[in-house]
Structures are given as C-alpha cells and as structure tokens.
Amino acid sequence: MYHPRLYGDFYDMGFKYGKLLYDKANFSIPAISKEKMEFGLQSYDELKFFYPEVVEEIEGFAQGIKDSPEKLGAFLLSLGIFDTTGQCSVFAFKNSDSTIIGRNYDMLFAFKKFTESSLIAPTNKYSYISQSDVFIGRSDGINEKGLSIAMSFVNGTKVQPGISFHFVVRKVLENCSTTKEAIALIQKTKVSSANNFLVADSSGDIAVVESAPQQSNILRPKKDENFMFVTNQFTSPIMKVFDKGGVVWSMSSERYEGLQNALKHTVEMDLAKAKEILSDKCVCLDLKKEKFGTIWSVVANLNELKIERAEGKPKLTNYKPETRLDWWLKKNRK
C-alpha cells in the first residue's frame, strides 16, 4: 500500500503525484474500451460542474504523466461502473461519548499492489485520511472534523454518465463537517451507479444513503439500536427494485447477518471490539478460489480522530496506528 501525503492547491497536488508515479514507476493510463471512453468523457463533463477543483487536480496529474486530462478523467470516471467486482462491509456504532466506525474493503487480491492510504489536505478544504485502489478517487475516509464516509457497491439496474462514488466520497470529505451536510451533498449528486454510503460524525449522527441513478433513500438507526451497517445490497423496499442482486458469491447476506448479530450483542464499542468484528470469518472475506477478499480494513474513534488500519487481511494483531492526520493538524496549528 502506498502512503502519499498531498497538500496545497489541487493542480499542484495532482502534478506532484502524477510526476512521482511517472518518474518512479513509468506510469501510464491503462487502456479502456471505446464504450468506457465515451461514458467516461460524458462523465468528465459532469465532473466539471460537480467539482471543478478536482478537475484541476486531474489536469495537474495528466501534466505530470505527460498525457491528456480528458483521457485521464474518462479512465477515472468509468472505473467501477461496468465491472463492479468490489464488495465491502461497513458499520458505525454510537457510544454515550464516542462514535466508532469499522470498514473492510473487499476486492481481487491482485488489486493490493494498487492500494493507497493518503493524507490529503487541499488548500481551503478539510484535511483527511482516506483509502482507495486508484489515485485521485477515494473509497472511504475520515476528515479533520470527525466525519467518516465509506461506500459499498450495489449491483444496480442502471448506470448513467455522472459522478462515480470515488468523487462523491472525495467531495464529502473535503467539504462536509457533519452527517447532515454529507447526506445533502450525496442526494443532490447525479450519480453514475448504485452504491451504499455509510456516513457518521463525531456527534453520533449515523446514516446510510442508499444511492442509485433513479433515486436515493436515507436510512437511520432503528429505535432500539445505536448502530448501522451495510454490505452489498439495498435493504429498504423502495430501493430494492433498483438492485439486481447477483452478489451471492461474495456472501453479502452472510456478512450482513454477521454484522447484525455482532452489533446487536455489543453494549460498548471500542477499537479492539471493532477489529474483532471485522476480522471474524463471518465478515472478513477470504475467497481463495476467486482470489478475492479483504485487502484493507480501517477502524476509528471519530471523537479522538484515532485511526488504525490493517493492510491486507485484517487480524487482531496487524492493525497499525495512522498518525499523519494528527501530524498535519498539529503542524498547522503551530
């Protein structure tokens, strides 16, 4: 897993990282089909309106790798749209004085070499720690305000040129300080595909946004529960019609039931308990035949901004503290 630190203007962040990958790894944009290119170019036009600052970063990155921003943007915005192989498990738990989150990201083991955990601190935006299996876009993260967001794939019935989850997650982390703000941003976004977004903040406000091109729906904790969780399906009746299913192979229902059972029987959540849940065989995927499973795992206390991450299959013993956000915030307070 790469661990870049990117800060400053958007263009400068993009150029710095693009040039680094070009000089050190001879990076070039992977080839994509004509269908994906056309879809990606239409989506890139949408991104220019949705988040023009991140388009500047794409332009800088393209300059760093000596290629065109349109080609790069088309590649980024077609990822995970036609080949939604990723599967994930996410939860958030509200204690009386803290909010704890846990997240497993499941993907083909071959993608381990592309994963990165980044400290990103754009000028005049919130700084944050986030993970992804592609540069620029993000899959989950926690920002300096104690706001967490993580997505999970849903096999939806429709895709459309628009904003992929990578850039929804980024804009939330960089611009939102509360769950309420994040929900509003997601709901007004023209999304490309179906996903669950689990959002939580340090006040204990937890929500799931079931999001599809057709519409979205907000779920809140049940009256007698202080937690929420998602795997890879929509659960509300209003959204199930936009879910094709087909995720039996990834044990989505089994992981859902595993999370539900563990969380229902938890009185107080801490990082040790969160690691235990994510490492359990009912939640952590390790499908050797499919060469597919959990390739990173994150737990965090949103009130203390205490973050720990396991790179590869999570175990109780292989999480390491993530200190870069704390370093950045202390540095800039001085």
MITIFI-750828 format. One record per residue (C-alpha): residue number from 0; residue in one letter; x, y, z. Coordinates in Angstrom, 1 decimal. Example, Ala and Ser with C-alpha at 12.3 -4.5 7.8 and 13.67 -1.06 7.14 Angstrom:
2
<site i="0" aa="A" east="12.3" north="-4.5" up="7.8"/>
<site i="1" aa="S" east="13.7" north="-1.1" up="7.1"/>
! end
This chain:
334
<site i="0" aa="M" east="0.0" north="0.0" up="0.0"/>
<site i="1" aa="Y" east="1.3" north="3.4" up="-1.0"/>
<site i="2" aa="H" east="1.2" north="6.2" up="1.6"/>
<site i="3" aa="P" east="1.3" north="9.6" up="-0.2"/>
<site i="4" aa="R" east="1.0" north="13.0" up="1.5"/>
<site i="5" aa="L" east="-0.6" north="15.5" up="-0.8"/>
<site i="6" aa="Y" east="-1.3" north="19.1" up="0.2"/>
<site i="7" aa="G" east="-1.7" north="22.5" up="-1.4"/>
<site i="8" aa="D" east="-3.5" north="23.7" up="-4.5"/>
<site i="9" aa="F" east="-5.4" north="21.0" up="-6.4"/>
<site i="10" aa="Y" east="-3.4" north="21.3" up="-9.5"/>
<site i="11" aa="D" east="-0.1" north="21.2" up="-7.6"/>
<site i="12" aa="M" east="-1.2" north="18.0" up="-5.7"/>
<site i="13" aa="G" east="-2.1" north="16.3" up="-9.0"/>
<site i="14" aa="F" east="1.1" north="17.3" up="-10.7"/>
<site i="15" aa="K" east="3.3" north="16.3" up="-7.8"/>
<site i="16" aa="Y" east="1.7" north="12.8" up="-7.6"/>
<site i="17" aa="G" east="1.5" north="12.3" up="-11.3"/>
<site i="18" aa="K" east="5.1" north="13.2" up="-11.9"/>
<site i="19" aa="L" east="6.2" north="11.0" up="-9.0"/>
<site i="20" aa="L" east="4.4" north="8.0" up="-10.5"/>
<site i="21" aa="Y" east="5.7" north="8.8" up="-14.0"/>
<site i="22" aa="D" east="9.4" north="9.2" up="-12.8"/>
<site i="23" aa="K" east="9.5" north="6.3" up="-10.3"/>
<site i="24" aa="A" east="7.1" north="3.8" up="-11.9"/>
<site i="25" aa="N" east="6.8" north="4.9" up="-15.5"/>
<site i="26" aa="F" east="3.1" north="5.2" up="-15.0"/>
<site i="27" aa="S" east="0.7" north="5.5" up="-17.9"/>
<site i="28" aa="I" east="-3.1" north="5.4" up="-18.2"/>
<site i="29" aa="P" east="-4.4" north="1.9" up="-18.7"/>
<site i="30" aa="A" east="-6.2" north="1.3" up="-22.0"/>
<site i="31" aa="I" east="-10.0" north="1.1" up="-21.8"/>
<site i="32" aa="S" east="-12.8" north="0.1" up="-24.2"/>
<site i="33" aa="K" east="-14.5" north="2.5" up="-26.6"/>
<site i="34" aa="E" east="-17.7" north="2.2" up="-24.5"/>
<site i="35" aa="K" east="-15.9" north="3.1" up="-21.3"/>
<site i="36" aa="M" east="-14.1" north="6.0" up="-23.0"/>
<site i="37" aa="E" east="-17.3" north="7.5" up="-24.3"/>
<site i="38" aa="F" east="-19.0" north="7.0" up="-21.0"/>
<site i="39" aa="G" east="-16.1" north="8.5" up="-19.1"/>
<site i="40" aa="L" east="-15.8" north="11.6" up="-21.3"/>
<site i="41" aa="Q" east="-19.5" north="12.4" up="-20.8"/>
<site i="42" aa="S" east="-19.0" north="11.9" up="-17.0"/>
<site i="43" aa="Y" east="-15.9" north="14.1" up="-17.1"/>
<site i="44" aa="D" east="-18.1" north="16.9" up="-18.4"/>
<site i="45" aa="E" east="-20.4" north="16.3" up="-15.4"/>
<site i="46" aa="L" east="-17.5" north="16.4" up="-13.0"/>
<site i="47" aa="K" east="-16.5" north="19.9" up="-14.3"/>
<site i="48" aa="F" east="-19.8" north="21.2" up="-12.9"/>
<site i="49" aa="F" east="-19.9" north="18.9" up="-9.8"/>
<site i="50" aa="Y" east="-16.4" north="19.6" up="-8.5"/>
<site i="51" aa="P" east="-14.2" north="21.9" up="-10.7"/>
<site i="52" aa="E" east="-11.4" north="21.9" up="-8.2"/>
<site i="53" aa="V" east="-10.8" north="18.2" up="-8.6"/>
<site i="54" aa="V" east="-10.7" north="18.7" up="-12.3"/>
<site i="55" aa="E" east="-7.8" north="21.0" up="-11.7"/>
<site i="56" aa="E" east="-6.1" north="18.1" up="-9.9"/>
<site i="57" aa="I" east="-6.8" north="15.7" up="-12.8"/>
<site i="58" aa="E" east="-5.2" north="18.4" up="-15.1"/>
<site i="59" aa="G" east="-2.1" north="18.5" up="-12.9"/>
<site i="60" aa="F" east="-1.8" north="14.8" up="-12.7"/>
<site i="61" aa="A" east="-2.2" north="14.5" up="-16.5"/>
<site i="62" aa="Q" east="0.6" north="17.1" up="-16.9"/>
<site i="63" aa="G" east="2.8" north="15.0" up="-14.6"/>
<site i="64" aa="I" east="2.4" north="11.8" up="-16.6"/>
<site i="65" aa="K" east="2.5" north="13.7" up="-20.0"/>
<site i="66" aa="D" east="-1.0" north="12.7" up="-21.1"/>
<site i="67" aa="S" east="-4.3" north="14.5" up="-21.6"/>
<site i="68" aa="P" east="-6.7" north="15.3" up="-18.8"/>
<site i="69" aa="E" east="-9.7" north="14.1" up="-20.8"/>
<site i="70" aa="K" east="-8.2" north="10.7" up="-21.3"/>
<site i="71" aa="L" east="-7.3" north="10.5" up="-17.6"/>
<site i="72" aa="G" east="-10.7" north="11.8" up="-16.5"/>
<site i="73" aa="A" east="-12.5" north="9.3" up="-18.7"/>
<site i="74" aa="F" east="-10.5" north="6.4" up="-17.2"/>
<site i="75" aa="L" east="-11.2" north="7.5" up="-13.6"/>
<site i="76" aa="L" east="-14.9" north="8.1" up="-14.2"/>
<site i="77" aa="S" east="-15.5" north="4.7" up="-15.8"/>
<site i="78" aa="L" east="-13.9" north="2.7" up="-13.0"/>
<site i="79" aa="G" east="-16.2" north="0.5" up="-11.1"/>
<site i="80" aa="I" east="-19.2" north="1.3" up="-13.3"/>
<site i="81" aa="F" east="-19.2" north="-1.7" up="-15.8"/>
<site i="82" aa="D" east="-17.1" north="-4.1" up="-13.7"/>
<site i="83" aa="T" east="-18.4" north="-3.7" up="-10.1"/>
<site i="84" aa="T" east="-16.4" north="-6.5" up="-8.6"/>
<site i="85" aa="G" east="-15.7" north="-4.9" up="-5.3"/>
<site i="86" aa="Q" east="-17.6" north="-5.9" up="-2.2"/>
<site i="87" aa="C" east="-17.4" north="-4.3" up="1.2"/>
<site i="88" aa="S" east="-18.6" north="-4.3" up="4.8"/>
<site i="89" aa="V" east="-19.0" north="-1.1" up="6.9"/>
<site i="90" aa="F" east="-20.5" north="-0.3" up="10.3"/>
<site i="91" aa="A" east="-20.8" north="2.7" up="12.7"/>
<site i="92" aa="F" east="-21.6" north="2.4" up="16.4"/>
<site i="93" aa="K" east="-22.6" north="5.2" up="18.8"/>
<site i="94" aa="N" east="-21.5" north="5.0" up="22.4"/>
<site i="95" aa="S" east="-22.5" north="7.5" up="25.0"/>
<site i="96" aa="D" east="-19.4" north="9.6" up="24.4"/>
<site i="97" aa="S" east="-17.9" north="8.4" up="21.1"/>
<site i="98" aa="T" east="-18.6" north="7.2" up="17.6"/>
<site i="99" aa="I" east="-16.7" north="4.1" up="16.4"/>
<site i="100" aa="I" east="-16.5" north="3.1" up="12.7"/>
<site i="101" aa="G" east="-15.2" north="-0.1" up="11.0"/>
<site i="102" aa="R" east="-14.7" north="-0.9" up="7.4"/>
<site i="103" aa="N" east="-13.5" north="-3.8" up="5.3"/>
<site i="104" aa="Y" east="-12.7" north="-3.2" up="1.6"/>
<site i="105" aa="D" east="-13.0" north="-6.4" up="-0.4"/>
<site i="106" aa="M" east="-11.5" north="-6.8" up="-3.9"/>
<site i="107" aa="L" east="-9.5" north="-9.1" up="-6.1"/>
<site i="108" aa="F" east="-6.2" north="-9.8" up="-4.3"/>
<site i="109" aa="A" east="-4.4" north="-8.6" up="-7.5"/>
<site i="110" aa="F" east="-5.5" north="-5.1" up="-6.6"/>
<site i="111" aa="K" east="-3.4" north="-5.0" up="-3.4"/>
<site i="112" aa="K" east="-0.5" north="-3.6" up="-5.3"/>
<site i="113" aa="F" east="-2.6" north="-0.5" up="-6.4"/>
<site i="114" aa="T" east="-4.0" north="0.4" up="-3.0"/>
<site i="115" aa="E" east="-3.0" north="3.6" up="-1.2"/>
<site i="116" aa="S" east="-3.8" north="5.4" up="2.0"/>
<site i="117" aa="S" east="-3.4" north="9.1" up="1.6"/>
<site i="118" aa="L" east="-3.2" north="12.2" up="3.7"/>
<site i="119" aa="I" east="-4.9" north="14.8" up="1.6"/>
<site i="120" aa="A" east="-5.0" north="18.5" up="2.6"/>
<site i="121" aa="P" east="-6.2" north="20.7" up="-0.2"/>
<site i="122" aa="T" east="-5.9" north="24.5" up="0.3"/>
<site i="123" aa="N" east="-9.1" north="25.9" up="1.9"/>
<site i="124" aa="K" east="-10.7" north="22.4" up="2.3"/>
<site i="125" aa="Y" east="-10.8" north="19.9" up="5.2"/>
<site i="126" aa="S" east="-7.8" north="17.6" up="5.5"/>
<site i="127" aa="Y" east="-8.4" north="13.8" up="5.8"/>
<site i="128" aa="I" east="-7.0" north="10.3" up="5.7"/>
<site i="129" aa="S" east="-8.6" north="8.1" up="3.0"/>
<site i="130" aa="Q" east="-8.1" north="4.8" up="1.3"/>
<site i="131" aa="S" east="-8.5" north="3.8" up="-2.4"/>
<site i="132" aa="D" east="-7.4" north="1.4" up="-5.0"/>
<site i="133" aa="V" east="-7.0" north="4.2" up="-7.5"/>
<site i="134" aa="F" east="-5.2" north="7.6" up="-7.4"/>
<site i="135" aa="I" east="-7.3" north="10.8" up="-7.0"/>
<site i="136" aa="G" east="-10.6" north="9.0" up="-6.3"/>
<site i="137" aa="R" east="-11.4" north="7.8" up="-2.8"/>
<site i="138" aa="S" east="-13.3" north="4.8" up="-1.4"/>
<site i="139" aa="D" east="-13.5" north="5.8" up="2.3"/>
<site i="140" aa="G" east="-12.0" north="8.3" up="4.7"/>
<site i="141" aa="I" east="-12.2" north="10.3" up="7.9"/>
<site i="142" aa="N" east="-11.7" north="14.1" up="7.9"/>
<site i="143" aa="E" east="-10.4" north="16.5" up="10.5"/>
<site i="144" aa="K" east="-13.9" north="17.3" up="11.7"/>
<site i="145" aa="G" east="-14.5" north="13.7" up="12.7"/>
<site i="146" aa="L" east="-16.7" north="12.9" up="9.7"/>
<site i="147" aa="S" east="-16.4" north="9.5" up="8.2"/>
<site i="148" aa="I" east="-17.8" north="8.1" up="4.9"/>
<site i="149" aa="A" east="-17.4" north="4.7" up="3.3"/>
<site i="150" aa="M" east="-19.1" north="3.2" up="0.3"/>
<site i="151" aa="S" east="-20.1" north="-0.3" up="-0.7"/>
<site i="152" aa="F" east="-21.0" north="-1.5" up="-4.2"/>
<site i="153" aa="V" east="-24.6" north="-2.5" up="-5.1"/>
<site i="154" aa="N" east="-25.3" north="-4.3" up="-8.4"/>
<site i="155" aa="G" east="-27.8" north="-1.7" up="-9.7"/>
<site i="156" aa="T" east="-30.2" north="-1.9" up="-12.6"/>
<site i="157" aa="K" east="-28.9" north="1.3" up="-14.3"/>
<site i="158" aa="V" east="-25.8" north="3.2" up="-15.0"/>
<site i="159" aa="Q" east="-25.6" north="6.7" up="-16.4"/>
<site i="160" aa="P" east="-22.8" north="9.3" up="-17.2"/>
<site i="161" aa="G" east="-22.4" north="11.2" up="-14.0"/>
<site i="162" aa="I" east="-20.3" north="11.2" up="-10.8"/>
<site i="163" aa="S" east="-18.7" north="8.0" up="-9.6"/>
<site i="164" aa="F" east="-18.5" north="7.1" up="-6.0"/>
<site i="165" aa="H" east="-14.8" north="7.9" up="-5.9"/>
<site i="166" aa="F" east="-15.6" north="11.6" up="-6.4"/>
<site i="167" aa="V" east="-18.7" north="11.6" up="-4.2"/>
<site i="168" aa="V" east="-16.5" north="10.4" up="-1.3"/>
<site i="169" aa="R" east="-13.8" north="13.0" up="-2.0"/>
<site i="170" aa="K" east="-16.2" north="15.9" up="-2.2"/>
<site i="171" aa="V" east="-17.9" north="14.9" up="1.1"/>
<site i="172" aa="L" east="-14.5" north="14.6" up="2.9"/>
<site i="173" aa="E" east="-13.2" north="17.9" up="1.7"/>
<site i="174" aa="N" east="-16.4" north="20.0" up="2.1"/>
<site i="175" aa="C" east="-18.6" north="18.5" up="4.8"/>
<site i="176" aa="S" east="-18.3" north="18.5" up="8.6"/>
<site i="177" aa="T" east="-21.5" north="16.7" up="9.6"/>
<site i="178" aa="T" east="-23.6" north="13.8" up="8.5"/>
<site i="179" aa="K" east="-26.4" north="16.1" up="7.6"/>
<site i="180" aa="E" east="-24.2" north="18.1" up="5.2"/>
<site i="181" aa="A" east="-22.9" north="14.8" up="3.7"/>
<site i="182" aa="I" east="-26.4" north="13.5" up="3.1"/>
<site i="183" aa="A" east="-27.5" north="16.7" up="1.4"/>
<site i="184" aa="L" east="-24.5" north="16.6" up="-0.9"/>
<site i="185" aa="I" east="-25.0" north="12.9" up="-1.9"/>
<site i="186" aa="Q" east="-28.7" north="13.4" up="-2.6"/>
<site i="187" aa="K" east="-28.2" north="16.2" up="-5.0"/>
<site i="188" aa="T" east="-25.4" north="14.4" up="-6.9"/>
<site i="189" aa="K" east="-26.1" north="12.9" up="-10.3"/>
<site i="190" aa="V" east="-24.5" north="9.5" up="-9.5"/>
<site i="191" aa="S" east="-23.3" north="7.1" up="-12.1"/>
<site i="192" aa="S" east="-24.1" north="3.8" up="-10.4"/>
<site i="193" aa="A" east="-25.7" north="2.2" up="-7.3"/>
<site i="194" aa="N" east="-23.9" north="2.3" up="-4.0"/>
<site i="195" aa="N" east="-24.5" north="2.4" up="-0.3"/>
<site i="196" aa="F" east="-22.8" north="5.3" up="1.6"/>
<site i="197" aa="L" east="-22.5" north="4.9" up="5.3"/>
<site i="198" aa="V" east="-21.9" north="8.3" up="6.9"/>
<site i="199" aa="A" east="-21.1" north="9.1" up="10.6"/>
<site i="200" aa="D" east="-19.8" north="12.1" up="12.6"/>
<site i="201" aa="S" east="-18.4" north="12.7" up="16.0"/>
<site i="202" aa="S" east="-21.8" north="13.8" up="17.4"/>
<site i="203" aa="G" east="-23.1" north="10.3" up="16.9"/>
<site i="204" aa="D" east="-25.2" north="11.1" up="13.9"/>
<site i="205" aa="I" east="-25.2" north="8.0" up="11.7"/>
<site i="206" aa="A" east="-27.0" north="7.4" up="8.4"/>
<site i="207" aa="V" east="-26.9" north="5.2" up="5.3"/>
<site i="208" aa="V" east="-27.6" north="6.7" up="2.0"/>
<site i="209" aa="E" east="-28.9" north="4.1" up="-0.5"/>
<site i="210" aa="S" east="-28.0" north="5.8" up="-3.8"/>
<site i="211" aa="A" east="-28.9" north="4.9" up="-7.4"/>
<site i="212" aa="P" east="-29.2" north="6.8" up="-10.6"/>
<site i="213" aa="Q" east="-33.0" north="6.6" up="-10.3"/>
<site i="214" aa="Q" east="-33.3" north="7.9" up="-6.7"/>
<site i="215" aa="S" east="-31.9" north="7.7" up="-3.2"/>
<site i="216" aa="N" east="-33.2" north="6.9" up="0.2"/>
<site i="217" aa="I" east="-32.0" north="7.7" up="3.8"/>
<site i="218" aa="L" east="-31.9" north="5.1" up="6.5"/>
<site i="219" aa="R" east="-31.4" north="5.8" up="10.2"/>
<site i="220" aa="P" east="-30.8" north="3.6" up="13.2"/>
<site i="221" aa="K" east="-33.9" north="1.7" up="14.4"/>
<site i="222" aa="K" east="-35.5" north="3.0" up="17.6"/>
<site i="223" aa="D" east="-33.8" north="0.4" up="19.8"/>
<site i="224" aa="E" east="-30.4" north="0.4" up="18.1"/>
<site i="225" aa="N" east="-27.4" north="2.7" up="18.2"/>
<site i="226" aa="F" east="-25.6" north="1.4" up="15.1"/>
<site i="227" aa="M" east="-25.9" north="1.0" up="11.3"/>
<site i="228" aa="F" east="-24.1" north="-1.3" up="8.8"/>
<site i="229" aa="V" east="-24.0" north="-2.1" up="5.1"/>
<site i="230" aa="T" east="-22.8" north="-4.9" up="2.8"/>
<site i="231" aa="N" east="-23.7" north="-5.1" up="-0.9"/>
<site i="232" aa="Q" east="-27.4" north="-4.8" up="-1.2"/>
<site i="233" aa="F" east="-30.2" north="-2.3" up="-0.7"/>
<site i="234" aa="T" east="-32.4" north="-3.1" up="2.2"/>
<site i="235" aa="S" east="-35.3" north="-0.6" up="2.0"/>
<site i="236" aa="P" east="-38.3" north="-1.8" up="0.0"/>
<site i="237" aa="I" east="-38.3" north="1.5" up="-2.0"/>
<site i="238" aa="M" east="-34.7" north="0.8" up="-3.3"/>
<site i="239" aa="K" east="-34.8" north="-3.0" up="-3.8"/>
<site i="240" aa="V" east="-36.3" north="-2.5" up="-7.2"/>
<site i="241" aa="F" east="-33.0" north="-0.9" up="-8.3"/>
<site i="242" aa="D" east="-30.9" north="-3.8" up="-7.1"/>
<site i="243" aa="K" east="-30.2" north="-6.7" up="-9.5"/>
<site i="244" aa="G" east="-28.7" north="-8.9" up="-6.8"/>
<site i="245" aa="G" east="-26.1" north="-11.4" up="-8.1"/>
<site i="246" aa="V" east="-23.8" north="-11.0" up="-5.1"/>
<site i="247" aa="V" east="-24.4" north="-14.4" up="-3.5"/>
<site i="248" aa="W" east="-20.8" north="-15.4" up="-4.5"/>
<site i="249" aa="S" east="-19.4" north="-12.7" up="-2.2"/>
<site i="250" aa="M" east="-21.5" north="-13.8" up="0.8"/>
<site i="251" aa="S" east="-23.2" north="-10.4" up="1.1"/>
<site i="252" aa="S" east="-26.1" north="-11.8" up="3.1"/>
<site i="253" aa="E" east="-23.9" north="-13.8" up="5.3"/>
<site i="254" aa="R" east="-21.7" north="-10.7" up="6.0"/>
<site i="255" aa="Y" east="-24.8" north="-8.6" up="6.7"/>
<site i="256" aa="E" east="-26.1" north="-11.2" up="9.2"/>
<site i="257" aa="G" east="-22.7" north="-11.4" up="10.8"/>
<site i="258" aa="L" east="-22.5" north="-7.7" up="11.3"/>
<site i="259" aa="Q" east="-26.1" north="-7.5" up="12.6"/>
<site i="260" aa="N" east="-25.5" north="-10.3" up="15.1"/>
<site i="261" aa="A" east="-22.2" north="-8.9" up="16.4"/>
<site i="262" aa="L" east="-23.5" north="-5.3" up="16.7"/>
<site i="263" aa="K" east="-26.8" north="-6.3" up="18.4"/>
<site i="264" aa="H" east="-24.8" north="-8.1" up="21.1"/>
<site i="265" aa="T" east="-22.4" north="-5.2" up="21.7"/>
<site i="266" aa="V" east="-23.1" north="-2.9" up="24.6"/>
<site i="267" aa="E" east="-20.0" north="-0.7" up="24.3"/>
<site i="268" aa="M" east="-17.8" north="-0.4" up="21.2"/>
<site i="269" aa="D" east="-14.1" north="0.3" up="21.2"/>
<site i="270" aa="L" east="-11.4" north="-0.1" up="18.6"/>
<site i="271" aa="A" east="-10.5" north="-3.6" up="19.9"/>
<site i="272" aa="K" east="-14.1" north="-4.8" up="19.5"/>
<site i="273" aa="A" east="-14.3" north="-3.2" up="16.0"/>
<site i="274" aa="K" east="-11.2" north="-5.1" up="14.9"/>
<site i="275" aa="E" east="-12.7" north="-8.3" up="16.3"/>
<site i="276" aa="I" east="-15.9" north="-7.9" up="14.3"/>
<site i="277" aa="L" east="-14.0" north="-7.0" up="11.0"/>
<site i="278" aa="S" east="-11.7" north="-10.0" up="11.5"/>
<site i="279" aa="D" east="-14.4" north="-12.5" up="12.1"/>
<site i="280" aa="K" east="-14.8" north="-15.1" up="9.3"/>
<site i="281" aa="C" east="-18.5" north="-14.2" up="9.0"/>
<site i="282" aa="V" east="-17.5" north="-10.6" up="7.9"/>
<site i="283" aa="C" east="-14.0" north="-10.8" up="6.5"/>
<site i="284" aa="L" east="-13.8" north="-12.3" up="3.0"/>
<site i="285" aa="D" east="-11.1" north="-14.7" up="2.0"/>
<site i="286" aa="L" east="-12.3" north="-16.5" up="-1.2"/>
<site i="287" aa="K" east="-9.2" north="-18.3" up="-2.3"/>
<site i="288" aa="K" east="-10.8" north="-19.9" up="-5.4"/>
<site i="289" aa="E" east="-11.9" north="-16.5" up="-6.7"/>
<site i="290" aa="K" east="-8.7" north="-14.8" up="-5.4"/>
<site i="291" aa="F" east="-10.8" north="-12.3" up="-3.7"/>
<site i="292" aa="G" east="-11.1" north="-10.9" up="-0.2"/>
<site i="293" aa="T" east="-10.5" north="-8.1" up="2.2"/>
<site i="294" aa="I" east="-7.5" north="-6.1" up="1.1"/>
<site i="295" aa="W" east="-7.6" north="-3.3" up="3.7"/>
<site i="296" aa="S" east="-9.5" north="-2.6" up="6.9"/>
<site i="297" aa="V" east="-10.0" north="0.6" up="8.9"/>
<site i="298" aa="V" east="-11.3" north="1.3" up="12.4"/>
<site i="299" aa="A" east="-11.5" north="4.7" up="14.0"/>
<site i="300" aa="N" east="-12.8" north="6.7" up="17.0"/>
<site i="301" aa="L" east="-14.2" north="9.8" up="15.4"/>
<site i="302" aa="N" east="-14.2" north="11.9" up="18.6"/>
<site i="303" aa="E" east="-10.5" north="11.3" up="19.2"/>
<site i="304" aa="L" east="-9.5" north="11.1" up="15.5"/>
<site i="305" aa="K" east="-7.8" north="7.9" up="16.4"/>
<site i="306" aa="I" east="-7.4" north="5.7" up="13.3"/>
<site i="307" aa="E" east="-5.9" north="2.3" up="12.8"/>
<site i="308" aa="R" east="-5.6" north="0.4" up="9.6"/>
<site i="309" aa="A" east="-4.8" north="-3.2" up="8.6"/>
<site i="310" aa="E" east="-3.2" north="-3.6" up="5.1"/>
<site i="311" aa="G" east="-4.2" north="-7.0" up="3.7"/>
<site i="312" aa="K" east="-6.5" north="-9.5" up="5.5"/>
<site i="313" aa="P" east="-7.3" north="-8.0" up="8.9"/>
<site i="314" aa="K" east="-6.3" north="-9.8" up="12.1"/>
<site i="315" aa="L" east="-6.5" north="-8.6" up="15.7"/>
<site i="316" aa="T" east="-2.7" north="-8.1" up="15.6"/>
<site i="317" aa="N" east="-1.9" north="-6.4" up="12.3"/>
<site i="318" aa="Y" east="-3.6" north="-3.0" up="12.7"/>
<site i="319" aa="K" east="-1.2" north="-0.1" up="12.8"/>
<site i="320" aa="P" east="-1.9" north="3.5" up="14.1"/>
<site i="321" aa="E" east="-2.5" north="6.1" up="11.4"/>
<site i="322" aa="T" east="-0.8" north="9.3" up="12.7"/>
<site i="323" aa="R" east="-0.4" north="11.5" up="9.6"/>
<site i="324" aa="L" east="-3.7" north="13.5" up="10.1"/>
<site i="325" aa="D" east="-2.7" north="14.2" up="13.7"/>
<site i="326" aa="W" east="0.8" north="15.3" up="12.5"/>
<site i="327" aa="W" east="-0.7" north="17.6" up="9.9"/>
<site i="328" aa="L" east="-3.2" north="19.2" up="12.2"/>
<site i="329" aa="K" east="-0.5" north="19.8" up="14.9"/>
<site i="330" aa="K" east="1.9" north="21.2" up="12.3"/>
<site i="331" aa="N" east="-0.7" north="23.7" up="11.0"/>
<site i="332" aa="R" east="-1.8" north="24.8" up="14.5"/>
<site i="333" aa="K" east="1.7" north="25.9" up="15.1"/>
! end
